Amino acid sequence: MHSLLFLCARRLVSHHPAARRALDLVPPQLFPVLFRAAFLDERPLALRDLVATWPFPVLSFQRLLGRRRHRHLSLGEKASKLCVQAVILAVVARLRRALEEPSRDASESRCRLRVLDMTGLHDDDTDRGPEWMSLWSSTVALAKACLEVSKHQNECLKRGSKRHKGPSGLSAAPQPFGVEIRADLFVNATSFGVLRDALRTAGPLRLKCRDFHAEELSLAGTVSLLESLEPAGVRRVDLRFNNLGLPGLCAVLPHLAGFSDLLSLKLPYSNVNVRRLTAGTEAGLRGLAAQLGKLPRLKELNLGSSRLSGKLRQLLGDLQAPLESLELAFCYLLPGDLAFLSQSLHAPALKKLDLSGHDFSENLLQPLQHLLEEASASLLHLDLMECRLTDACLESLLPVLCRCSRLRCLGLFGNPLSTPGLKTLLRKTLLLPDLRLVVYPYPVDCYNPEPSRPPSAWLFQDALDEERFAAVDAELCRMLANSGRADAVWTASLCRHGALDYFAL
């Protein structure tokens, strides 16, 4: 329920002309609640005026709008494109005025804005519609804004140099203040050029990155952008679908050595395959391991969809500190790899572990049990999706799984479990007080397989009996409610699962 203050703020920002005139009389301490009301009610004109007269040095979206339970802002599902654009355009307009008449602007403006913090504003997925702004589109908008302000500054300096010359012949006009924009950035081949130019351009509007995501870039493009980023403050680098291969990763990672705040490195789908040995494979593995060892603060590593069979010890052996999040989905690991993890410094520190895509129906099951035993005191998030776990396999895992007393999220989607198997899982894990999310598979008994279709093809949704599955889902919900665990969510939807992130653990 909203406070009386928020309801009054909502009323004020809904009457734009009156609100604009009133801002000069509004005390500074009311600006945050006005911003929140204008953003949540999608009032771009009010947001423009608020930013233009912002009385504080910092405007932080996270601080003003709050956070949802897991990771993102309390903005419904997405950030309104009009609202985000209004904030960016207001900053651009403010800087343009300061460039054109710096002396007058400094004496008359109420605005004290120096840092616009837009981090955490977006989900990692794509737009749901034209009214929402994605991480990619906000990155492009910010890059274009930086270039526009820089271009306007050059034009003003040229005009000023003709009117005002100092002893050296250079313009003596006072320089305007600058604004630093902190943001998470997402770039692909389409937006590469504009972001590269913005990062390399000096001007009053400066772009500083927190989480850097690059997709489908060339090796040269990836290196170019990493060299253009200001290393301080970058906590995550996520390079995916870039087809770098082992030689490419060895060429990229040296450029991260100066990223002293780097905590998370994600390299999924990098086309690394140690099972296809070439002349340079061993040297490449040694080089990659050495570069990973030069990242002293690294806590999260994602090597998903790399074929690392038998090489995990070699890759992780040089790390200086234990990892807290390790994602090795579809990595073709061998029993020896899991045995190494069980005995390594990482196991007792792991908060998040993703081993999806491995066959735990046979010789990997016992090494997995040992690994979970070692990680049981710290583990918060476990993914074992598409691992061929049957009811019998799950029954073998349940004793050690139930010793993971801090577990919050369990991903089991895509495994051939039955309805009785899921009920057993639910009953056994009721003793885990923090388990709030279980992403379970469609039960095998809820499918209507065609006689000609092999059992391995039964786990496709097009063969699902929707009515039968709805009954199972309702029964699981009743079991949770009757056990006093209505706070827990059991779902077969991967959408909810995607919102969980290492930095929110």
N, C-alpha and C positions, 0 to 999 in steps of 0.2 A: 504494500500500500504506500502511495506517495505521500510525502509530507505536505503540509500547508504551504511551506515556502516553495516547494517544487511546483505545486499547482498554480501559485501566483506567477512564478516565472514562466510557466507554460502559457498562461493567459497573456502575459506581456509580449512574449515573442510572437504570438499569433497575430498581433496588430503591428505590422512592420513600420509604417510611418511614425506611429506614436512611440514605438520602442526605440527607433533611431534617435528621435529627439530626446528621449529620456535617458539615454546612455551617459550623457554628460553629467547627469545628476545622480546616477546610480553609484553607490560606494563600491570600491574594488572587490570587497569580499563577496558581493553578489554575482560577480561575473561567472564563476564556475558553475553555479546552478543555472544561470541563464544559458550558458553554453550547452550544458547537458540537456536542458529542455528543448533548445533549438535543434540539436542534433537528433535526438530521439523522435522528435515530431517532424523532422525533415523540413526545416525552415532555412533554406540556403541564404536568403537575403538577411535574415537576422544574424546568421553565422558570419557573414561577410562584415557586417558592422561591428560585431563583437571582436573579431580578430583585428580589425582596423584600429580599435581603441583598447586592445588588451593591456591591462595595467600591470602585468607581471612579466618577468624575464622568460619564464618557461610556460608553454602550453603543451600539456601531455594528455593525449587521448586516453591512455590507460588510467591515469590518475583521475581524470574528470568523469570518465564514463564507467569505471569499474570493470571487473573481470568476471567472466562466467566461471563456473566451477572448475573447468579443466584448463582452459588456456586463453580464450579470446575475450574480446570486449562484450559487454552486455548490450549488444546492438541488434537483438533479434538474430537473424541468420547471417546477415551481411551488412557491410557499410554502404550507405546510400551514395551513389556516384555523384549526385548533385551536391550533397553535403560536403564530401571530400573535396570535390572540385572548388566549391565556394571557399573553403579554408585556404587551399593553395592559391587561388586567384586573389584572395584578399592580401596574402603575404606579398605576392608579386606586385599588386597595385601599391601597397605600402612602400615597397622598395623603389618603385618607379617614381613616386612622388618625392621620396628622399633624394633620389639622384637628380631630379630636375630642380628642386629648390631646397638644398640641404640645410641652409641657415634657417629659413623659415620653418621647415619641417621640425628641426630640432627644438625650436622654441615653442611651437604651438601644439605638437602632437602629444596625446596622452599615452600613446602606444609605447610599451617598454619591451616588446617581444624580442627575444634574442635566440630562443631555441624552440622549435616546433617538433615535438616528439610524436611520431606517427607509428612507432613500433607496436607490434601486436594487433594491428588493426584488421588484418585479413587472415582468412583461412588459406590453406595451401591449395585448395581445389579451385576449380574454374568458376566463372560467373554462373549464376542461376538465371540471369535475365539481364536485359539492357539497363535496368534501374540500379543494379548493384555494381560496385567497383571491385575488380579482382586485384590481386597482388601485381599481376603483370601490367594492368592498365594504370594503376597508381604509380608504378615505377616509371612508365613512359610519361605520365603527366608531370611527375616531379622532375624528370630529366629535361623535358621541354621547358619547364618553368625556369630552371637554372640557366639554360641557354638563352632564354628570352631576356632575363634580367642582365646577364653578362653582355648581351648585344646592346641593350639599352644603355648600359654603363659606358660602353665604348663610344656610342653616339653622343652621349652627354659630354664625355671628355673631349671629343673632337670639337663640339660646339663651344665648350668652355675654353679650350686652348686658343680659340680665335679672339675671345673677349678678355681673358685674364691670363697674363703671362707672368710667371715668377722670374727671378734672376737667372734661372737656368733655362728659361724658355719653355718650361713645362707648365701645365695647368696648376694654378694655385687654389683652385676651388676646393672647399672642404669635402672630405670623403664621407659618404653615408655609412651608417652602421650596417652590420651584416646580420643575417639570420642563418642559423644552422638547422637543417632538417635531418632528424634522425629517423631512419626508416628501414624496414625489411625490403630487400630488392629481389625481383625475379626477372631474369633476362633469358631470351632465346635468340635464335638467329635473326628474327624479325626486328627485335628491339635492340640488338647489340650496338649498332652504330650510334644511336642517339644517347644511350647510357654511357658509352665510352667517351663521347664528346663532352657530356655533362660532367663526368668525373674528372676529366682533364682540364676543364675550364675554370679559371679563377674568377670569382665574382662575389658580389654581396650575398648571393644565395648559394649556400654550400651544402652538398649532399653527403651525409655520413651514414654508413651502413652498419646494421647490427647483425641481421641474418641474411646471407647471400645465397641465392638459389640460381643456378645456371643449368639450362637444359638444351641439349642438342647443339652445343657449340663445338667449334673446331679447337684443336689444341692451341693454336696461335691466338684464337679469340679468348679462350679461357685464361691464358697467361696474361694477355693484354689487360683484361678487366681486373684480375687479381693485382697486377702491378699498379693499376689506377686507384684502387681502394686505399683509404686511409686505414692502416692495419689496426690501430688502437680502437677498441670497442667492438670489433667483429667477433662475435661469439660462436657463429656457425657458418660453415661453408658446405653447401649441398650441391654436388655436381652429379647430374644423372642423365642417362641416355646420351652421353657425349662420345661413346665409342672410343674412349681414350686407349684402352688396352694397358697392358703392363708397362710398356715403354712410355706411353703418354702420362700415366700416373707418376712415373719416376721423374718426368720432366715438369709436371705441375707442382708436386709437393714441395720442392725447394722454395717456391715462391710463397709458401705459408710460414716459413721459418720466422718471419718477423711479426706474425700475428700472435702477440703475446697473450691476448685474451681469449684465444680460440679454445672452446670447450667441446664443440661438436663438429665432427667431420663425417659427411655422408657421401659415399661413393658407389651407390647402387647402379647396376646395369652398365658397368664400365668395360665390359668385354674382356675380363681377365679369365684365363683358362689355363691353370697349371697342369691340367691333365693332358694338354697338347704341348708336349715339351718341344722347345726350339733351342737353338744355340744360346740365346740370351736369357732364357727363362730363369735359371738359377741366379744369375747376376742381377736380373731385374727384381727378383724377390728380395735379395739382400739389400738392394738399393731402396726398395719400397719400405722394408722393415726399418732401415736406418733413418729414413725421413720421418716415419711415424714416431720413432724414438726421439726426434728433435722437437716434438710438440709437448712441452712440459705440463700443460694444464688440461690435456685432452681427457675428457670424461665419457664421450659418446662416439662410437664408431659404427658405421653402417657399411658393410661390404656385400650387401645383398645381391644375389644372382651372379656372383663370381664363383668360378669352379676352383675351390681351394683345397681339394682333397689332399689330406696328409701334410699340409703346409701351415697350419694354424700356429704351431709353436714357433716356426721360423718368422712368421709375420708379426706376431704380438710379443715376441721375446725381448725386444729392445724398448718397450714402453716403460717410461720412468715411473708411472703411477698407475694404480688400478683403474680400470674402466668401470663406469657405473651403468652404462647402457651399451649393449652389444647386439647388433642386428646381423644375422648370418642366414637369412632366409634363402633357400634354394642354392646353397653353396656346396652341395655334394660332399658333406663332411663324412669322415670315417670314424670308427670307434676311437682310434688314437687321438683324433682332434678333440673329441669330447672328454677323453681322459686327461689330456693336457689342460683343458679348461678347468676341470675339477680340481687339479692340483696347483693351478696358477694363483697369483695374487689377485686376479680379477674375480674369481668365483664368490668369495665372501663379501665383495663390495657391490655386486650386481643388483641394480634396482629394476632394470628392464632387460629382458632377454627374448630375442626372436629367433626361433629355430624352425620356422615354418618351411614346408616343402621337403622335409626329410622323412624317410621311411622308418618310423619307430615301431613297426610291427614285428621286427626281427632283431638283428644284432646291435642296433643302436639303442634299444630300450634300456638295457642295464646301465650303459654309460650315462644315459640321460638321468636315470634315477640317482646316480652318484653325483652328478652335477647339481641337480636340484637340491640334494641333501646339503651340499656345500654352500649353496646360495640361499638356503631357506630362511636365514635370519634377516636378509636384506631385500629379498625379491618383492617387488611391488607389481610388476607387469610382465606377464608371460604369454608369448604367442607360440602356439603349436598348431597352426592352421595348415590344412592339406598335408597331414602327416600320416595318413592311413591308420589312424588310431581306431581300433575296434573297441567294443565294450570290454573285452578281455584285457586289452592293453591298458585301457583307462583304469580298470580295476587294479592292475599292478602298480600304476602310478599314484593312485589315490592316497596311500599312506604317506608318501613323501610330499605329495602335493598339499596335503592337509597340515604338514609341518611348516609350510610357508605362511607363517602366522600373520604377516603384514600384507599379503597379496591383496591387490585392489582390482586388478583387471586380468581376465583369463580369456584368451582367444583360441577357440577350437573350431572355427568355421571350416567346412570342407572335409571333415572327418566322417567315416561311415559308422556313426553311432546310432543306436536305436532309441526309441522313446523310453523303455525301461532303463537303458544305460544313462540317459540324461537325468532321469528321476533319481537314480542312485547318486550321480554326481551332485545333484542339488542337495540331497539329504546329507551327504558326507561333508560338503563344504559349508554347511550352515554354521559350523563352528569357527569359520574364518570371519572375524568381526568386521574387517575392512573391505571384504570382497563386495564391490558395488556394481561391477559390470562383468557379465559373462556373455561372450559372443559365441553362440552355439550353432552347430550345423543343422540343416533340415534333416530330421530323422530318416533313416533309410526306410522305415515302414510307412513313411508318408509319400512315397513315390509309387507311381503306376508304370513300372518298366514294361516295355514291349518285349515279347518273347525273344525277338531276334537281337535285342540290345544286350551287350555284355554288362555284367554287374558294375564294372568300373565306370560306365556311362550313366548310372542311375542318379548321380549327384548333380544333375543339371536341373535348373529350376523349371524348365519347360515341361518336365515330367512330374512336377510336384502336384499332389492332391491338395489344393488350397484349403478345402473344408476340413480335411483331416489334420492338416498342419495347424490351422487356427484353433482347433480343439486342443491340440497338444500345448500350444502356446498359452492358452487360457488356463489349462491345468497347471502348468508350471508357475504361472502368476498366482494361482490360488494356493499352491503349496508354499510359496514365499510369504504370502499374506498370513496364512494360518500359522506359520512358524515365527511370525513377528519380524520378518525381513522384507517388508514392503518397500524399504529403501533401496533394495538391490534391483538391478535391471538385468534381466535375461532376454537377449534379443538375437535374432538371426540376421540383423541388419549390420552391414559393415560400415555404414555411414557414421553411426555412433562411435564405432571403434576408431575411426580415423581422426577423431578430435583429441585423442590422447597423445601427449608429447612429453619428451624427457624433461624439458624445463618446467613442466607443471607437476612432476612427480614429487 
